[in-house]
């Protein structure tokens, strides 16, 4: 293949027309999707046979107009409500002028029903109808969206709820589905073009001279200058938390802007279930409801042991179900703030329509640090860093931070990094590797001891590698956790029931999340999708550990099709099962997978522009070895 984008030419062929698309007239705000348990609502589709139509439809946001790509004429598309154990037939008709598709995100389906052009089928041609048919093996909160070009950002997404056969362990009186998304009047192709020319094009929150002076007064001139110089040498920006910001995006809640104020009703004293879905193409959001505690009861459609929080971060493609118990006859603001603080989605829980509550003031944007980047451990001298293509000599060989001849980090006198060799040379690198292997055997959380990056710097497609990566599952993420609020972290998540497969992993695969920020290249192990010659091979029936190592400065929500990933977060037999896992900068985390789904499956970052730029691979589950397949 000579293209970077899934079956890429085919998928983005029609995207050139996106430049004329903007948001237009919404016909009706029919997405209260509020329902008492088991009560169908207008706009909700149920039954064993469901028809969906993709088309261009008028849509509006805050008095600006254009055209969206819609499912059954609305953005988001209609709520599809099904029941576990039944077989469903979904007929999708494409009225667009380009090839389209629908992927059932997080739903376990046969590979030919997964809806990824170039991997599992050829796409739905204009004017054609494709029939998806599969049994429902699970229950929970899910969603579906296009897997073709920029259609997902242009409106082709919708929620799916699968009710359980057995009584729901979550008790509630009323529910609301809350679909969060991002919208722009700019076409996805135009966005991609501008990111390629200037990766920070949409970031209007960069540090300026005024901030430099303020930092210098607080931290000292030398410290501040060294910090600014280090970021400049890396050609990176500590404010670059997300690619497309609230300057360009309007963040929507159930298709409505903050000004339109989507409202969900309740009666005081009710237990209200809120099913949050982040269907944003390129956004990570922090959700809170001032004056209300939220009890998290489900993650990615899978029931978890209840945990009470004030706030949670929901990355692109994740879902979280929470239960709230508003006691007062008043309004409460649902506030979903972008992780870079450039914008927000907003809605209201209220006892009557027309009510509203105060909208929280946006918090200052946070800054990434060298510690976040894995470039500076405690006491480490990082003044001699070498980055790809940045040495004065022009040498293109990637380097990590420069150490002594024994290849250990230089520490200040008397300092020791926990879990690593000290400056007195007690252990050589082989000892360090032995320590890591032993740690993997005994630790509940692989990577809880910092792991030194290996010699492979992943080539010219990777801008820089961290010196050390470590588990950050216990950390809330940049910009969270310093204001006294209880923030959900991945170590809080425990499956409600013990895992069905509790075998120890038979082998480990390690994959590195790589990229070149300045050139806006994104990849795995330094290779774009078009450069990956072979799929990643899982042996059918095996139990394996897959370790993700983030060598970049950004968070990446990684999504595996066809199988759940069990996050190794220290929960023992109750590891949470997720279809999408958000990986922080310089983070090393591991998942356990039971390879029980034969076929070819997509694996990719769910930030649209990262996937389109090459952060995509195919996982093949079969009995045959890679050599036998040839």
Order of alpha helices (4+ residues) and beta strands (2+ residues): alpha-beta-beta-beta-beta-beta-beta-beta-beta-beta-beta-beta-alpha-alpha-alpha-beta-beta-beta-beta-beta-beta-beta-beta-beta-beta-alpha-beta-beta-beta-beta-beta-beta-beta-beta-beta-beta-beta-beta-alpha-beta-alpha
